[in-house]
């Protein structure tokens, strides 16, 4: 499936909902449930491969996992490519396209150096990736300044500047990850309009209907589905260890 199909599903106010998968089996379940796109979660994929998150898994293994997922479904797949694994834009685009991906998440966190890249540096990376991929990949540019922020209002101005810069550089959508305040998220959406905004559905944040009302074009569960599945497996294992067959 093409990037064009994925791009057209980003509609402000009628958001694309993405229950992020981590292997071919969970990707098939997402498709079978009627979702028009499969997204991956880097933390869940890395964990399934035996590694922690944050580009600790070898890029080759992450791309191989993405390829297995893309082969398993007939809908577009957007890959959480973290911060690009240190690859130059042409190689990153080439390797993603080789997996069958139609899009990617692209973080402004620098995992090697620690911290968030300067906005001009990340905007250049987005522009280089757009030039390398053309229209063949939907770029969801992540804005990471809210991660760990004690006061979301204190970093809002920086987040808006980043969102605008990444959209101007060629991103299709910007993702201020883990914003919990509907007021802050709403202000971000208005400030970067008409650009598309991805929001995370997280405990303690706005629900799906409220996120749609705020005008977001895309909603990610991120690691949410994987964590929920883990919790269920733990409860089953606890029951089994106590001598009870829970199913």
N, C-alpha and C positions, 0 to 999 in steps of 0.2 A: 504494500500500500504506500501511497506517495505522501511526501511532506505536504503537498497541497491539501490533501484530505484532512490531515492533522491540523494544519493552519486554519482551515475554514471552521473547525470546531471550537475555536477560541472566540466566544461571543460574550461580551460584557453583559452581565445580568442574567445570562443563560449559560452558566459555566460548564465546561467539560470537567467531569468528576473522574479522578484517577485513583483507584485502589491499587497501590504499588505492589507489584509482584517481585519474586526473587528467583524463580526457576521456571522451567518450561511447564511444569505441572500447575503451579499457581497462576501462570499466565493464561493457560487454557481455561481455568476456572473463571478468571476475570472475563474472558471473551464469552464463555458460555452463559455467564450471568447477564449478558447483553451490553456490556460496556464497549464503546466504539474504539477505544484506544487502550493499549497496555503500557504502563509506565513501570520502570524498575526503581528499586530503592537501593542505593549504594551500600548502606549499612546492612541491609538484609542480604543482598547478594554476597557481600564480603563475608558475613557471618556464615552463610551456607557453604562458602569455600574454605572456611576455617581461619579467617583473618578479622582483625578489628577494622573499623571504619577509618576514613581520613586518608585514603590512598595508600593504606598499608598492604592491600592486596596487589599482587603483580598485575600490571595493565593487561598482559596477555590473557590471564585468567578471567578478568572482568569482561574483556571483549568476547572471549569464548562463551561466557555465560550469556551475554547479550545476544550472540548469534543463535544459541540454542533456543532462547526465548522467542526471537523473531521467526525462526523456522517453525515453531510450534503453533503459531496463530496466524490468522488471515487479516487481522486488523493492524493499523500502524502501531509501531513500538517507539516510545521515546525513552532514551537511556540516560540514567543518572551517571554522567561521566565525571562527576566530582569537579576537580579543577583542571582536568585535562591531562593528568599524569605526566606533566613535564614535557609533553609532546608539542612540537611546533604545529601551527594551525593546519598546514596542508596534510601532515601525517595524521593528526587527530581526525580531520574530516574524512580522509581516505579510509581509516580503520573503522570509524563508525559506519560509514556507508557500506563497507564490506560485511558488517554484521547484519545488514538489512534494516538498520534503524532509520526512522523518518525524522527524529528529533533528539535533542539532548538537553539536560540541565548542565549549566556551566557556571561554576562558583567563582566568586571574587576572593575567596579565602586562598591564601598561599600556604599550603600544608608543609612545604619544605622549610620556609622561613618563619612560619607562624604569623598570625594576624591577617588582616584584610589588606589586599593590594590598594595602592592609591587609585583613585577613580580614573585618572587619565591612562594609567597603565592597563587597567582592566578594560576600559573602553577600546583601547587599541587592540587588545586580545580578541574582543568581540568582533571588531571590524576585520581583523585578519581572518578569523574563522568564517565570517560571512563571505569574504572574498574567496576563500578556499572552497567553501561548500556551495556557493551560489544559493539557489532556492531549494536545494535538495535536502536541507536539514532545517527543522524548526528550532531556533535557538531560544531557550528559556534561561535568561541570564539571572542568576541568583544574586540577591543583595543580602549580604550576611551581617550587616552591622547591628541587627536586632538580636543576634545570638549572644546570650549572656548579658544583655543590656538590662540594668536595673530600672532604668527610666526610659521607656520607649519614646517619649516626647523629646528626650535629649538627643536622640540620634535620628529623629525624623528628617530634619533638614538634610543631613548627609545622605540618608536613604533616598530621598526624593532626587537629589542631585545625581546620585548613582543611577537611579532608574531612568531618568531623562537621558543621561549620557549613554547608557547601554542601548536604549531604544534608538537614539540618534546614530549609534554605531552599527545598527543593523539587527539587533535582537528583535524577535517576534513578540516576546513576552518577558516581563520582569517579575522576579519572585522574591519579595521581602519575607524571607522565611521566618516562621515562628512569631509573627506579630499576633498578640492575643487581644489587644485593645481594638474594639470595633471603631472607635473614634480615630485612632491613629491609622488604622488600615484604610478607613474611608477617606481620610485626608490624603494619604499616599495615592489612592486610586484616582481621586479628583486631580491631583497635581500632575500626574503623568498621562492623563487622558489626552488623546484617545488611545494611548497605548494599552495593550492587554496586560492584565495583572494576574499572577498566580498567587493563591493564598493556601496556607496549610490549615487543614481541619485538625485542631488539636484540643485535648481536654482543657476546659477553662476558657476557650475562645468561642467565637461565634459559631453557630451550627451551620449546616449546609444552606438552609433557607436564608439565614441572616447574611451569610457571605455573598449569596447571589444578589440580595437586596443592596449590598454595598457596591455592586457593580464589577465584581471580579469576573474574569473570563475563564478561569481554570482553578480547580480545587484539587490539591494533592493530599493523600493520607500519609505520604512519606513512609516512615517506619511503623505507622499505626497498625496496619493489618498484620504485619509480621509480629509486632509485640503482642497483639491480641491473640494470635495463634500460639505464640510461645506460652502465654498465660494459661491457655486451655490445655496445652500439652503438659505443663507443670502440674496442673490440677489433676489430670489423669494419672500422671506418674506418682503423685502423692497418694492417691487412692490405691494404686497398685501396690505401693510400698507398704501400705497398711493392710494389705490382704483383700482388697475389694476390687472386683472387676467393674469399672464404671461405665461400661457400655454393653 
